[in-house]
Amino acid sequence: MRCTNCGSENMTATVQSSTSYKQGHGCLWTILFGIFYWTWLIIKWTFKYLAVMLWYLLVEWWRAIIIALSGKPYKRPEWVTAALRRRGKMYTDHQTVFICNNCGNRQKV
């Protein structure tokens, strides 16, 4: 791999782990806005999971077949991963990062 900053080929590949935590609302907020909150949650969950379900039924299985026939590894789209995350849970994401040993420039893959 070639560095985009200095053009060197002296790069090191590392795996970078990042942890994200999706926080919820507090007790007082739920008491004050409870009915509106629960109504909004039902509407949001319906559309969110309906969109993901339609994506899988109409598009994703074609994409999975094409990727499997080409021999590439299958990876879910980022927006599907973000849409299916739940509040109050901790998630760990792994990403490959190339670091230039000459100038210290980082490149995400």
Helices and strands as residue ranges (DSSP letters): E 11-21, H 27-32, H 34-55, I 56-60, H 61-70, H 78-83, E 90-100, E 106-108
